[in-house]
Amino acid sequence: MSNRLKVTPNDLSAFWMPFTANRQFKQAPRMFVSAKDMHYTTSDGRKVLDGTAGLWCVNAGHCRPKITEAIQSQAAELDYAPAFQMGHPIVFELANRLVDIAPKGMDHVFFTNSGSESVETALKMAIAYHRVRGEGSRTRLIGRERGYHGVNFGGISVGGIVSNRKMFGTLLGGVDHLPHTHLPEKNAFTKGVPEHGAELANDLERLVTLHDASTIAAVIVEPVAGSTGVILPPKGYLERLREICTKHGILLIFDEVITGFGRLGAPFAADYFGVTPDIMTTAKGVSNGVIPMGAVFVKKEIHDAFMTGPEHMIEFFHGYTYSGNPIACAAALGTLDTYRDEGLLTRGEELAPYWEDALHSLKGEPHVIDIRNIGLIGAIELSPIAGQPTKRAFSAFVKAFERGALIRTTGDIIALSPPLIITKGQINELIDHVRDVLRSID
């Protein structure tokens, strides 16, 4: 390892860090310099157990051989190929491999570089799809309160997290929102999918009555709302959304940037819940977080609607310089090979009961007011400090790092989503770290 990676740089001021308390961080930096499997190594040589798969993305664990070797080999063979009007074999191979594991009927893939770009792509596809079919009046987009769909203008417009929206003006017009499904008064400490709240999907009918179906292009939801603090869909909720969208000719978009690639114990949340959307956005786990990549899955009828007119004309005026980048494709293929060879896309189903019991053993610990879980995702909601929202959870985050565990916090919620290679012993270790932290914070 290079010596420069073992020390903290003398000057941290140049880098404006994303989604970070910059001033606090730069007073007491938390630096990772290497990683392997389930652990990071810090600049002072400590091992830190990864309880969050990086940022919900390192599903196969860190520095896995097939992924590393695929990147090294590809970088030496073909580093870049133009994404527009040109191709390279590996991007077509990857698309076929992804379609093979996708929900039935999702036969086409459009490549992006992130979850945010996948969402923008899906929203544009939805509006353009209706236009090419002669229903150009369908331009309205429906999101959901507390939803997270990335940080670009389309994503924060259909998203519903106030801190991500309030600083950036009026956002996109023609957007409305469904109510969120967090009902702690009815569903607190539920193990798995909650019983109460499916009727909240019926609010879509109210929006149809308000705006008329002829103006609505798509509804976008996370099957499990991750970034807002792990809010689960009540039993029957997603089925009801699918039913209403189909009834009114509205496209249903699932944002599976977090839930895709094994997080729930199935390849996708669409498989887990048995509900197939029209468009599905992914990123993160598609390349194990190693190289930026996203993929938007669409049903055949959506793709085929664009394949009209003169064959020399571009059908969809959208894309990115790095769509299907060869090295990113190699990383994704190495990731898919790892998932396949180690059974990781379904391993969460086997571990979920153990994970659930371990997580709910924190009930009764200081400050805990709710616990939620599904697959290998968990949330521990804490009572906030009066007048100082988020401070208690942030204190827990810092103390967990100091004690040897990486957790994620949003508001006053601790979110956990470990790599899918985690063992039962490591689950115990992670939960014990959280327990110790809860007992140590004010």
Secondary structure as the mmCIF struct_conf table of DSSP 4:
data_model
#
loop_
_struct_conf.conf_type_id
_struct_conf.id
_struct_conf.beg_label_comp_id
_struct_conf.beg_label_asym_id
_struct_conf.beg_label_seq_id
_struct_conf.end_label_comp_id
_struct_conf.end_label_asym_id
_struct_conf.end_label_seq_id
HELX_RH_3T_P HELX_RH_3T_P1 ASN A 3 LEU A 5
BEND BEND1 LYS A 6 VAL A 7
BEND BEND2 ASN A 10 ASN A 10
BEND BEND3 SER A 13 ALA A 14
TURN_TY1_P TURN_TY1_P1 PRO A 18 PHE A 19
BEND BEND4 THR A 20 THR A 20
HELX_RH_AL_P HELX_RH_AL_P1 ASN A 22 GLN A 27
BEND BEND5 ALA A 28 ALA A 28
STRN STRN1 PHE A 32 LYS A 36
STRN STRN2 ASP A 37 ASP A 37
TURN_TY1_P TURN_TY1_P2 MET A 38 MET A 38
STRN STRN3 HIS A 39 THR A 42
TURN_TY1_P TURN_TY1_P3 SER A 43 ASP A 44
BEND BEND6 GLY A 45 GLY A 45
STRN STRN4 LYS A 47 ASP A 50
BEND BEND7 GLY A 51 THR A 52
HELX_RH_AL_P HELX_RH_AL_P2 ALA A 53 TRP A 56
TURN_TY1_P TURN_TY1_P4 CYS A 57 CYS A 57
TURN_TY1_P TURN_TY1_P5 ASN A 59 ALA A 60
STRN STRN5 HIS A 62 HIS A 62
BEND BEND8 CYS A 63 CYS A 63
HELX_RH_AL_P HELX_RH_AL_P3 PRO A 65 GLU A 77
BEND BEND9 ALA A 83 GLN A 85
HELX_RH_AL_P HELX_RH_AL_P4 PRO A 89 ILE A 101
BEND BEND10 ALA A 102 ALA A 102
HELX_LH_PP_P HELX_LH_PP_P1 PRO A 103 PRO A 103
TURN_TY1_P TURN_TY1_P6 LYS A 104 GLY A 105
STRN STRN6 HIS A 108 THR A 112
BEND BEND11 ASN A 113 SER A 114
HELX_RH_AL_P HELX_RH_AL_P5 GLY A 115 VAL A 132
TURN_TY1_P TURN_TY1_P7 ARG A 133 GLY A 134
TURN_TY1_P TURN_TY1_P8 GLY A 136 SER A 137
STRN STRN7 ARG A 140 ARG A 144
TURN_TY1_P TURN_TY1_P9 GLU A 145 ARG A 146
BEND BEND12 VAL A 151 ASN A 152
HELX_RH_AL_P HELX_RH_AL_P6 PHE A 153 VAL A 158
HELX_RH_AL_P HELX_RH_AL_P7 VAL A 162 ARG A 165
TURN_TY1_P TURN_TY1_P10 LYS A 166 MET A 167
BEND BEND13 PHE A 168 PHE A 168
TURN_TY1_P TURN_TY1_P11 GLY A 169 THR A 170
BEND BEND14 GLY A 173 GLY A 174
STRN STRN8 VAL A 175 LEU A 178
HELX_LH_PP_P HELX_LH_PP_P2 PRO A 179 HIS A 180
HELX_RH_AL_P HELX_RH_AL_P8 PRO A 184 ASN A 187
TURN_TY1_P TURN_TY1_P12 ALA A 188 PHE A 189
BEND BEND15 LYS A 191 VAL A 193
BEND BEND16 GLU A 195 HIS A 196
HELX_RH_3T_P HELX_RH_3T_P2 ALA A 198 ASN A 202
HELX_RH_AL_P HELX_RH_AL_P9 ASP A 203 HIS A 211
HELX_RH_3T_P HELX_RH_3T_P3 ALA A 213 THR A 215
STRN STRN9 ILE A 216 VAL A 221
BEND BEND17 PRO A 223 VAL A 224
STRN STRN10 ALA A 225 ALA A 225
TURN_TY1_P TURN_TY1_P13 GLY A 226 GLY A 229
STRN STRN11 ILE A 231 ILE A 231
HELX_LH_PP_P HELX_LH_PP_P3 LEU A 232 PRO A 234
TURN_TY1_P TURN_TY1_P14 LYS A 235 GLY A 236
HELX_RH_AL_P HELX_RH_AL_P10 TYR A 237 HIS A 248
TURN_TY1_P TURN_TY1_P15 GLY A 249 GLY A 249
STRN STRN12 LEU A 251 ASP A 255
TURN_TY1_P TURN_TY1_P16 VAL A 257 LEU A 264
BEND BEND18 GLY A 265 PHE A 268
HELX_RH_AL_P HELX_RH_AL_P11 ALA A 269 PHE A 273
TURN_TY1_P TURN_TY1_P17 GLY A 274 GLY A 274
BEND BEND19 ASP A 278 ASP A 278
STRN STRN13 ILE A 279 THR A 282
HELX_RH_3T_P HELX_RH_3T_P4 LYS A 284 VAL A 286
TURN_TY1_P TURN_TY1_P18 SER A 287 GLY A 289
BEND BEND20 VAL A 290 ILE A 291
STRN STRN14 GLY A 294 VAL A 298
HELX_RH_AL_P HELX_RH_AL_P12 LYS A 300 PHE A 306
BEND BEND21 GLY A 309 GLY A 309
TURN_TY1_P TURN_TY1_P19 GLU A 311 HIS A 312
BEND BEND22 MET A 313 MET A 313
BEND BEND23 GLU A 315 GLU A 315
TURN_TY1_P TURN_TY1_P20 THR A 321 GLY A 324
HELX_RH_AL_P HELX_RH_AL_P13 PRO A 326 GLU A 342
TURN_TY1_P TURN_TY1_P21 GLY A 343 GLY A 343
HELX_RH_AL_P HELX_RH_AL_P14 LEU A 344 HIS A 360
TURN_TY1_P TURN_TY1_P22 SER A 361 GLY A 364
BEND BEND24 GLU A 365 GLU A 365
TURN_TY1_P TURN_TY1_P23 PRO A 366 HIS A 367
STRN STRN15 VAL A 368 ILE A 374
TURN_TY1_P TURN_TY1_P24 GLY A 375 LEU A 376
STRN STRN16 ILE A 377 LEU A 382
HELX_LH_PP_P HELX_LH_PP_P4 SER A 383 PRO A 384
STRN STRN17 ILE A 385 ILE A 385
TURN_TY1_P TURN_TY1_P25 ALA A 386 GLY A 387
STRN STRN18 GLN A 388 GLN A 388
TURN_TY1_P TURN_TY1_P26 PRO A 389 THR A 390
HELX_RH_AL_P HELX_RH_AL_P15 LYS A 391 ARG A 403
TURN_TY1_P TURN_TY1_P27 GLY A 404 GLY A 404
STRN STRN19 ALA A 405 LEU A 406
STRN STRN20 ARG A 408 THR A 410
TURN_TY1_P TURN_TY1_P28 GLY A 411 ASP A 412
STRN STRN21 ILE A 413 LEU A 416
TURN_TY1_P TURN_TY1_P29 LEU A 420 ILE A 421
HELX_RH_AL_P HELX_RH_AL_P16 LYS A 424 SER A 440
#
